[in-house]
């Protein structure tokens, strides 16, 4: 992601953004295993019937909806550099080595132990071994928007690969407070290179999986 090598014959143009694009608040996550056939085309992605069918699919195309979440905060990535302002680099200029993965926190409020435990089953597939995950997530935001990964061709409808989904023990501060699961997951550097936002003709946050 950092560099294209060799560079093009000329500098490429920068695409114009005609209207501001704001994600606003992400209120639910839709998890699924990596499956290229989940949304075969734009028509399927826009179809409430197709999304609904995925809630009970018996293949890796199945999606699993979280309850409503709060506090999901996506931090900015930081550069990984080496040296700088010393004799270890040319002219003391830092060497750019890459970018950091980020930890994304979110909260589940007042949910049951059963809900947390089922989320932990998904979490196990996000840490098959260090750096390996079988799980993707779609971000469901306000205004019926879905944020997803359209890939380099712009024709994909994938979620973002999430790693190290963590569901801790419950927390409670007692009287007049919520019981909380302060959860988190990790996104590797470059995760948003091909993000896209699509407003659906229905509210995907209304979707729920049948009881297990």
ABEGO torsion letter per residue (X at the ends): XABBOBBBABBBBBBBBABBBBAEBBABBBBBBBBAAABABAAAAABAAAAAAAAABABAABBBBBBBBBGBBBBBBBBBBBEEGBAABBGGBBBBAEBBBBBBBBBBBGBBAAAAAAAAAAAAAAAABBGBBABBBBBBBBGGBBBBBAEAAGABBBBBBBBGBBBBBBBBAEBGBBBBBBBBBBBBBGAAAABBBBBBABBAAABBBBBX
